Amino acid sequence: MQSQEALKALAIVPKVSGAVSIIGSTCILNDIFMKSRKKSNRLPINLRILVSLSISDIIASFFAYFLSTWMVPSDTPSEDVVFAAGNDVTCNVQGFLTALTLAASNWSIASLAISSK
């Protein structure tokens, strides 16, 4: 059994890394849209795929990492999960959105690899 300090660290670290990932993906989107505004053209296919990858990463980082333990049902024993504040519905929504956005990320990465020359 892990100590409460270790459980708290395991609950906080994904929140920090999720926030950093959201900031990074937002910066990528900002860079793409600022460059496309100057050209006023349609985005090339690789940048459109990168936009979809960044959007799915933002959603996945928010639900899977940033909200991580907050979405776990609050009646979960504290020796298993700390900071649990959700219910069964929030847990199911988190699982669904995590699976959906991670699948979208994988498809975007595969599409980006195929479209690269």
FENLINTA-V337568 format. One line per field, one symbol per residue. ss: DSSP state (@ for helix, = for strand, . for the rest). burial: b if it has 24 or more other ideal C-beta (glycine too) atoms within 12 Angstrom, else e. A space follows every 10 residues. Layout:
ss = ???
burial = ???
//
This chain:
ss = ...@@@@@@@ @@@@@@@@@@ @@@@@@@@@@ @@@@@@@@@. ....@@@@@@ @@@@@@@@@@ @@@@@@.@@@ @.=....... .....=.@@@ @@@@@@@@@@ @@@@@@@@@@ @@@@@..
burial = eeeeeeeeee beebbeebee bbeebeebbe ebeeeeeeee eeeeeebebb bbbbbbbbbb bbbbbbbbbb bbeeeeeeee bbbbebeeee beebeebbee beebbeebee eeeeeee
//
